[in-house]
Amino acid sequence: MIDGYLTINEVAENWSVTLRIVRAMCLNGQISGVAKLGRE
């Protein structure tokens, strides 16, 4: 992965939430600095 960026899986694990919650937060603009890199 690119330095300074986390995957959705890493964020979900760090925050103890599901992938679905992290994805929803990204789509709703609740997480700043979100970037889609390739298929990730």
PDBQT receptor file of N, H, CA, C and O in Angstrom, charges set to zero:
ATOM      1  N   MET A   1       0.844  -1.187   0.000  1.00  0.00    +0.000 N 
ATOM      2  CA  MET A   1       0.000   0.000   0.000  1.00  0.00    +0.000 C 
ATOM      3  C   MET A   1       0.885   1.246   0.000  1.00  0.00    +0.000 C 
ATOM      4  O   MET A   1       2.064   1.176   0.347  1.00  0.00    +0.000 OA
ATOM      5  N   ILE A   2       0.334   2.341  -0.375  1.00  0.00    +0.000 N 
ATOM      6  H   ILE A   2      -0.624   2.398  -0.657  1.00  0.00    +0.000 HD
ATOM      7  CA  ILE A   2       1.058   3.613  -0.430  1.00  0.00    +0.000 C 
ATOM      8  C   ILE A   2       1.243   4.154   0.995  1.00  0.00    +0.000 C 
ATOM      9  O   ILE A   2       0.316   4.129   1.804  1.00  0.00    +0.000 OA
ATOM     10  N   ASP A   3       2.451   4.641   1.285  1.00  0.00    +0.000 N 
ATOM     11  H   ASP A   3       3.204   4.662   0.628  1.00  0.00    +0.000 HD
ATOM     12  CA  ASP A   3       2.741   5.194   2.612  1.00  0.00    +0.000 C 
ATOM     13  C   ASP A   3       1.746   6.288   2.970  1.00  0.00    +0.000 C 
ATOM     14  O   ASP A   3       1.432   7.146   2.145  1.00  0.00    +0.000 OA
ATOM     15  N   GLY A   4       1.252   6.255   4.201  1.00  0.00    +0.000 N 
ATOM     16  H   GLY A   4       1.507   5.558   4.871  1.00  0.00    +0.000 HD
ATOM     17  CA  GLY A   4       0.337   7.272   4.679  1.00  0.00    +0.000 C 
ATOM     18  C   GLY A   4      -1.125   6.947   4.443  1.00  0.00    +0.000 C 
ATOM     19  O   GLY A   4      -1.997   7.648   4.955  1.00  0.00    +0.000 OA
ATOM     20  N   TYR A   5      -1.415   5.900   3.680  1.00  0.00    +0.000 N 
ATOM     21  H   TYR A   5      -0.706   5.331   3.265  1.00  0.00    +0.000 HD
ATOM     22  CA  TYR A   5      -2.799   5.508   3.419  1.00  0.00    +0.000 C 
ATOM     23  C   TYR A   5      -3.095   4.172   4.077  1.00  0.00    +0.000 C 
ATOM     24  O   TYR A   5      -2.215   3.318   4.188  1.00  0.00    +0.000 OA
ATOM     25  N   LEU A   6      -4.313   3.996   4.504  1.00  0.00    +0.000 N 
ATOM     26  H   LEU A   6      -5.028   4.690   4.414  1.00  0.00    +0.000 HD
ATOM     27  CA  LEU A   6      -4.768   2.737   5.077  1.00  0.00    +0.000 C 
ATOM     28  C   LEU A   6      -5.851   2.145   4.184  1.00  0.00    +0.000 C 
ATOM     29  O   LEU A   6      -6.583   2.874   3.514  1.00  0.00    +0.000 OA
ATOM     30  N   THR A   7      -5.945   0.830   4.180  1.00  0.00    +0.000 N 
ATOM     31  H   THR A   7      -5.350   0.239   4.725  1.00  0.00    +0.000 HD
ATOM     32  CA  THR A   7      -7.023   0.179   3.449  1.00  0.00    +0.000 C 
ATOM     33  C   THR A   7      -8.284   0.213   4.307  1.00  0.00    +0.000 C 
ATOM     34  O   THR A   7      -8.230   0.493   5.505  1.00  0.00    +0.000 OA
ATOM     35  N   ILE A   8      -9.408  -0.075   3.678  1.00  0.00    +0.000 N 
ATOM     36  H   ILE A   8      -9.452  -0.302   2.705  1.00  0.00    +0.000 HD
ATOM     37  CA  ILE A   8     -10.675  -0.146   4.419  1.00  0.00    +0.000 C 
ATOM     38  C   ILE A   8     -10.583  -1.225   5.491  1.00  0.00    +0.000 C 
ATOM     39  O   ILE A   8     -11.098  -1.057   6.596  1.00  0.00    +0.000 OA
ATOM     40  N   ASN A   9      -9.926  -2.329   5.159  1.00  0.00    +0.000 N 
ATOM     41  H   ASN A   9      -9.507  -2.465   4.261  1.00  0.00    +0.000 HD
ATOM     42  CA  ASN A   9      -9.764  -3.413   6.140  1.00  0.00    +0.000 C 
ATOM     43  C   ASN A   9      -8.975  -2.947   7.359  1.00  0.00    +0.000 C 
ATOM     44  O   ASN A   9      -9.337  -3.266   8.492  1.00  0.00    +0.000 OA
ATOM     45  N   GLU A  10      -7.907  -2.200   7.135  1.00  0.00    +0.000 N 
ATOM     46  H   GLU A  10      -7.613  -1.941   6.215  1.00  0.00    +0.000 HD
ATOM     47  CA  GLU A  10      -7.084  -1.704   8.237  1.00  0.00    +0.000 C 
ATOM     48  C   GLU A  10      -7.860  -0.726   9.115  1.00  0.00    +0.000 C 
ATOM     49  O   GLU A  10      -7.772  -0.784  10.342  1.00  0.00    +0.000 OA
ATOM     50  N   VAL A  11      -8.614   0.167   8.493  1.00  0.00    +0.000 N 
ATOM     51  H   VAL A  11      -8.685   0.215   7.497  1.00  0.00    +0.000 HD
ATOM     52  CA  VAL A  11      -9.407   1.139   9.255  1.00  0.00    +0.000 C 
ATOM     53  C   VAL A  11     -10.463   0.419  10.088  1.00  0.00    +0.000 C 
ATOM     54  O   VAL A  11     -10.645   0.725  11.266  1.00  0.00    +0.000 OA
ATOM     55  N   ALA A  12     -11.150  -0.529   9.481  1.00  0.00    +0.000 N 
ATOM     56  H   ALA A  12     -11.002  -0.778   8.524  1.00  0.00    +0.000 HD
ATOM     57  CA  ALA A  12     -12.185  -1.277  10.197  1.00  0.00    +0.000 C 
ATOM     58  C   ALA A  12     -11.591  -1.999  11.403  1.00  0.00    +0.000 C 
ATOM     59  O   ALA A  12     -12.185  -2.013  12.481  1.00  0.00    +0.000 OA
ATOM     60  N   GLU A  13     -10.425  -2.594  11.216  1.00  0.00    +0.000 N 
ATOM     61  H   GLU A  13      -9.942  -2.583  10.340  1.00  0.00    +0.000 HD
ATOM     62  CA  GLU A  13      -9.776  -3.306  12.324  1.00  0.00    +0.000 C 
ATOM     63  C   GLU A  13      -9.332  -2.348  13.417  1.00  0.00    +0.000 C 
ATOM     64  O   GLU A  13      -9.523  -2.624  14.601  1.00  0.00    +0.000 OA
ATOM     65  N   ASN A  14      -8.739  -1.221  13.026  1.00  0.00    +0.000 N 
ATOM     66  H   ASN A  14      -8.584  -0.997  12.064  1.00  0.00    +0.000 HD
ATOM     67  CA  ASN A  14      -8.266  -0.235  14.011  1.00  0.00    +0.000 C 
ATOM     68  C   ASN A  14      -9.404   0.365  14.816  1.00  0.00    +0.000 C 
ATOM     69  O   ASN A  14      -9.255   0.620  16.011  1.00  0.00    +0.000 OA
ATOM     70  N   TRP A  15     -10.549   0.595  14.164  1.00  0.00    +0.000 N 
ATOM     71  H   TRP A  15     -10.670   0.388  13.193  1.00  0.00    +0.000 HD
ATOM     72  CA  TRP A  15     -11.684   1.230  14.830  1.00  0.00    +0.000 C 
ATOM     73  C   TRP A  15     -12.673   0.233  15.414  1.00  0.00    +0.000 C 
ATOM     74  O   TRP A  15     -13.656   0.633  16.038  1.00  0.00    +0.000 OA
ATOM     75  N   SER A  16     -12.425  -1.065  15.221  1.00  0.00    +0.000 N 
ATOM     76  H   SER A  16     -11.626  -1.389  14.714  1.00  0.00    +0.000 HD
ATOM     77  CA  SER A  16     -13.313  -2.139  15.711  1.00  0.00    +0.000 C 
ATOM     78  C   SER A  16     -14.734  -1.979  15.180  1.00  0.00    +0.000 C 
ATOM     79  O   SER A  16     -15.704  -2.078  15.931  1.00  0.00    +0.000 OA
ATOM     80  N   VAL A  17     -14.843  -1.731  13.878  1.00  0.00    +0.000 N 
ATOM     81  H   VAL A  17     -14.055  -1.651  13.268  1.00  0.00    +0.000 HD
ATOM     82  CA  VAL A  17     -16.138  -1.647  13.205  1.00  0.00    +0.000 C 
ATOM     83  C   VAL A  17     -16.091  -2.549  11.973  1.00  0.00    +0.000 C 
ATOM     84  O   VAL A  17     -15.036  -3.082  11.629  1.00  0.00    +0.000 OA
ATOM     85  N   THR A  18     -17.228  -2.717  11.316  1.00  0.00    +0.000 N 
ATOM     86  H   THR A  18     -18.085  -2.284  11.595  1.00  0.00    +0.000 HD
ATOM     87  CA  THR A  18     -17.281  -3.572  10.132  1.00  0.00    +0.000 C 
ATOM     88  C   THR A  18     -16.846  -2.804   8.883  1.00  0.00    +0.000 C 
ATOM     89  O   THR A  18     -16.814  -1.573   8.861  1.00  0.00    +0.000 OA
ATOM     90  N   LEU A  19     -16.515  -3.574   7.847  1.00  0.00    +0.000 N 
ATOM     91  H   LEU A  19     -16.542  -4.573   7.865  1.00  0.00    +0.000 HD
ATOM     92  CA  LEU A  19     -16.151  -2.962   6.567  1.00  0.00    +0.000 C 
ATOM     93  C   LEU A  19     -17.299  -2.133   6.016  1.00  0.00    +0.000 C 
ATOM     94  O   LEU A  19     -17.089  -1.064   5.444  1.00  0.00    +0.000 OA
ATOM     95  N   ARG A  20     -18.505  -2.631   6.193  1.00  0.00    +0.000 N 
ATOM     96  H   ARG A  20     -18.676  -3.500   6.658  1.00  0.00    +0.000 HD
ATOM     97  CA  ARG A  20     -19.697  -1.939   5.689  1.00  0.00    +0.000 C 
ATOM     98  C   ARG A  20     -19.829  -0.545   6.309  1.00  0.00    +0.000 C 
ATOM     99  O   ARG A  20     -20.181   0.410   5.617  1.00  0.00    +0.000 OA
ATOM    100  N   ILE A  21     -19.553  -0.427   7.588  1.00  0.00    +0.000 N 
ATOM    101  H   ILE A  21     -19.267  -1.203   8.150  1.00  0.00    +0.000 HD
ATOM    102  CA  ILE A  21     -19.628   0.871   8.268  1.00  0.00    +0.000 C 
ATOM    103  C   ILE A  21     -18.576   1.823   7.716  1.00  0.00    +0.000 C 
ATOM    104  O   ILE A  21     -18.868   2.994   7.476  1.00  0.00    +0.000 OA
ATOM    105  N   VAL A  22     -17.349   1.331   7.513  1.00  0.00    +0.000 N 
ATOM    106  H   VAL A  22     -17.111   0.379   7.708  1.00  0.00    +0.000 HD
ATOM    107  CA  VAL A  22     -16.278   2.181   6.981  1.00  0.00    +0.000 C 
ATOM    108  C   VAL A  22     -16.636   2.642   5.574  1.00  0.00    +0.000 C 
ATOM    109  O   VAL A  22     -16.462   3.816   5.246  1.00  0.00    +0.000 OA
ATOM    110  N   ARG A  23     -17.130   1.738   4.741  1.00  0.00    +0.000 N 
ATOM    111  H   ARG A  23     -17.272   0.784   5.007  1.00  0.00    +0.000 HD
ATOM    112  CA  ARG A  23     -17.534   2.121   3.375  1.00  0.00    +0.000 C 
ATOM    113  C   ARG A  23     -18.625   3.188   3.400  1.00  0.00    +0.000 C 
ATOM    114  O   ARG A  23     -18.570   4.153   2.637  1.00  0.00    +0.000 OA
ATOM    115  N   ALA A  24     -19.616   3.017   4.275  1.00  0.00    +0.000 N 
ATOM    116  H   ALA A  24     -19.661   2.234   4.895  1.00  0.00    +0.000 HD
ATOM    117  CA  ALA A  24     -20.706   3.990   4.379  1.00  0.00    +0.000 C 
ATOM    118  C   ALA A  24     -20.171   5.347   4.829  1.00  0.00    +0.000 C 
ATOM    119  O   ALA A  24     -20.597   6.386   4.324  1.00  0.00    +0.000 OA
ATOM    120  N   MET A  25     -19.240   5.333   5.775  1.00  0.00    +0.000 N 
ATOM    121  H   MET A  25     -18.894   4.489   6.185  1.00  0.00    +0.000 HD
ATOM    122  CA  MET A  25     -18.653   6.587   6.251  1.00  0.00    +0.000 C 
ATOM    123  C   MET A  25     -17.883   7.281   5.134  1.00  0.00    +0.000 C 
ATOM    124  O   MET A  25     -17.924   8.507   5.028  1.00  0.00    +0.000 OA
ATOM    125  N   CYS A  26     -17.184   6.520   4.303  1.00  0.00    +0.000 N 
ATOM    126  H   CYS A  26     -17.151   5.524   4.389  1.00  0.00    +0.000 HD
ATOM    127  CA  CYS A  26     -16.455   7.091   3.163  1.00  0.00    +0.000 C 
ATOM    128  C   CYS A  26     -17.426   7.733   2.182  1.00  0.00    +0.000 C 
ATOM    129  O   CYS A  26     -17.215   8.861   1.737  1.00  0.00    +0.000 OA
ATOM    130  N   LEU A  27     -18.490   7.010   1.849  1.00  0.00    +0.000 N 
ATOM    131  H   LEU A  27     -18.661   6.093   2.211  1.00  0.00    +0.000 HD
ATOM    132  CA  LEU A  27     -19.475   7.525   0.885  1.00  0.00    +0.000 C 
ATOM    133  C   LEU A  27     -20.195   8.766   1.400  1.00  0.00    +0.000 C 
ATOM    134  O   LEU A  27     -20.560   9.641   0.615  1.00  0.00    +0.000 OA
ATOM    135  N   ASN A  28     -20.401   8.849   2.715  1.00  0.00    +0.000 N 
ATOM    136  H   ASN A  28     -20.104   8.138   3.353  1.00  0.00    +0.000 HD
ATOM    137  CA  ASN A  28     -21.115   9.986   3.312  1.00  0.00    +0.000 C 
ATOM    138  C   ASN A  28     -20.198  11.162   3.638  1.00  0.00    +0.000 C 
ATOM    139  O   ASN A  28     -20.658  12.182   4.149  1.00  0.00    +0.000 OA
ATOM    140  N   GLY A  29     -18.909  11.026   3.347  1.00  0.00    +0.000 N 
ATOM    141  H   GLY A  29     -18.536  10.197   2.932  1.00  0.00    +0.000 HD
ATOM    142  CA  GLY A  29     -17.977  12.126   3.607  1.00  0.00    +0.000 C 
ATOM    143  C   GLY A  29     -17.606  12.289   5.061  1.00  0.00    +0.000 C 
ATOM    144  O   GLY A  29     -17.154  13.362   5.462  1.00  0.00    +0.000 OA
ATOM    145  N   GLN A  30     -17.783  11.256   5.863  1.00  0.00    +0.000 N 
ATOM    146  H   GLN A  30     -18.150  10.384   5.537  1.00  0.00    +0.000 HD
ATOM    147  CA  GLN A  30     -17.494  11.341   7.286  1.00  0.00    +0.000 C 
ATOM    148  C   GLN A  30     -16.017  11.086   7.604  1.00  0.00    +0.000 C 
ATOM    149  O   GLN A  30     -15.578  11.312   8.732  1.00  0.00    +0.000 OA
ATOM    150  N   ILE A  31     -15.254  10.617   6.615  1.00  0.00    +0.000 N 
ATOM    151  H   ILE A  31     -15.611  10.433   5.699  1.00  0.00    +0.000 HD
ATOM    152  CA  ILE A  31     -13.829  10.394   6.795  1.00  0.00    +0.000 C 
ATOM    153  C   ILE A  31     -13.106  11.284   5.788  1.00  0.00    +0.000 C 
ATOM    154  O   ILE A  31     -13.311  11.162   4.580  1.00  0.00    +0.000 OA
ATOM    155  N   SER A  32     -12.259  12.177   6.294  1.00  0.00    +0.000 N 
ATOM    156  H   SER A  32     -12.093  12.276   7.275  1.00  0.00    +0.000 HD
ATOM    157  CA  SER A  32     -11.555  13.093   5.391  1.00  0.00    +0.000 C 
ATOM    158  C   SER A  32     -10.366  12.390   4.741  1.00  0.00    +0.000 C 
ATOM    159  O   SER A  32      -9.797  11.459   5.312  1.00  0.00    +0.000 OA
ATOM    160  N   GLY A  33     -10.000  12.836   3.561  1.00  0.00    +0.000 N 
ATOM    161  H   GLY A  33     -10.462  13.592   3.097  1.00  0.00    +0.000 HD
ATOM    162  CA  GLY A  33      -8.834  12.318   2.869  1.00  0.00    +0.000 C 
ATOM    163  C   GLY A  33      -9.038  10.985   2.182  1.00  0.00    +0.000 C 
ATOM    164  O   GLY A  33      -8.065  10.294   1.879  1.00  0.00    +0.000 OA
ATOM    165  N   VAL A  34     -10.274  10.612   1.931  1.00  0.00    +0.000 N 
ATOM    166  H   VAL A  34     -11.064  11.174   2.177  1.00  0.00    +0.000 HD
ATOM    167  CA  VAL A  34     -10.573   9.330   1.292  1.00  0.00    +0.000 C 
ATOM    168  C   VAL A  34     -10.198   9.402  -0.191  1.00  0.00    +0.000 C 
ATOM    169  O   VAL A  34     -10.507  10.373  -0.881  1.00  0.00    +0.000 OA
ATOM    170  N   ALA A  35      -9.527   8.350  -0.657  1.00  0.00    +0.000 N 
ATOM    171  H   ALA A  35      -9.277   7.561  -0.096  1.00  0.00    +0.000 HD
ATOM    172  CA  ALA A  35      -9.142   8.273  -2.069  1.00  0.00    +0.000 C 
ATOM    173  C   ALA A  35      -9.318   6.853  -2.548  1.00  0.00    +0.000 C 
ATOM    174  O   ALA A  35      -8.988   5.904  -1.837  1.00  0.00    +0.000 OA
ATOM    175  N   LYS A  36      -9.835   6.704  -3.749  1.00  0.00    +0.000 N 
ATOM    176  H   LYS A  36     -10.103   7.474  -4.327  1.00  0.00    +0.000 HD
ATOM    177  CA  LYS A  36      -9.976   5.383  -4.341  1.00  0.00    +0.000 C 
ATOM    178  C   LYS A  36      -8.760   5.163  -5.235  1.00  0.00    +0.000 C 
ATOM    179  O   LYS A  36      -8.519   5.919  -6.176  1.00  0.00    +0.000 OA
ATOM    180  N   LEU A  37      -8.008   4.129  -4.930  1.00  0.00    +0.000 N 
ATOM    181  H   LEU A  37      -8.203   3.514  -4.166  1.00  0.00    +0.000 HD
ATOM    182  CA  LEU A  37      -6.799   3.807  -5.672  1.00  0.00    +0.000 C 
ATOM    183  C   LEU A  37      -7.020   2.471  -6.369  1.00  0.00    +0.000 C 
ATOM    184  O   LEU A  37      -7.050   1.431  -5.711  1.00  0.00    +0.000 OA
ATOM    185  N   GLY A  38      -7.173   2.481  -7.677  1.00  0.00    +0.000 N 
ATOM    186  H   GLY A  38      -7.148   3.326  -8.211  1.00  0.00    +0.000 HD
ATOM    187  CA  GLY A  38      -7.457   1.250  -8.414  1.00  0.00    +0.000 C 
ATOM    188  C   GLY A  38      -8.812   0.716  -8.038  1.00  0.00    +0.000 C 
ATOM    189  O   GLY A  38      -9.810   1.435  -8.087  1.00  0.00    +0.000 OA
ATOM    190  N   ARG A  39      -8.852  -0.537  -7.664  1.00  0.00    +0.000 N 
ATOM    191  H   ARG A  39      -8.042  -1.122  -7.624  1.00  0.00    +0.000 HD
ATOM    192  CA  ARG A  39     -10.120  -1.129  -7.225  1.00  0.00    +0.000 C 
ATOM    193  C   ARG A  39     -10.310  -1.034  -5.736  1.00  0.00    +0.000 C 
ATOM    194  O   ARG A  39     -11.336  -1.479  -5.221  1.00  0.00    +0.000 OA
ATOM    195  N   GLU A  40      -9.351  -0.467  -5.022  1.00  0.00    +0.000 N 
ATOM    196  H   GLU A  40      -8.518  -0.106  -5.441  1.00  0.00    +0.000 HD
ATOM    197  CA  GLU A  40      -9.396  -0.376  -3.558  1.00  0.00    +0.000 C 
ATOM    198  C   GLU A  40     -10.071   0.903  -3.121  1.00  0.00    +0.000 C 
ATOM    199  O   GLU A  40     -10.201   1.154  -1.923  1.00  0.00    +0.000 OA
TER     200      GLU A  40
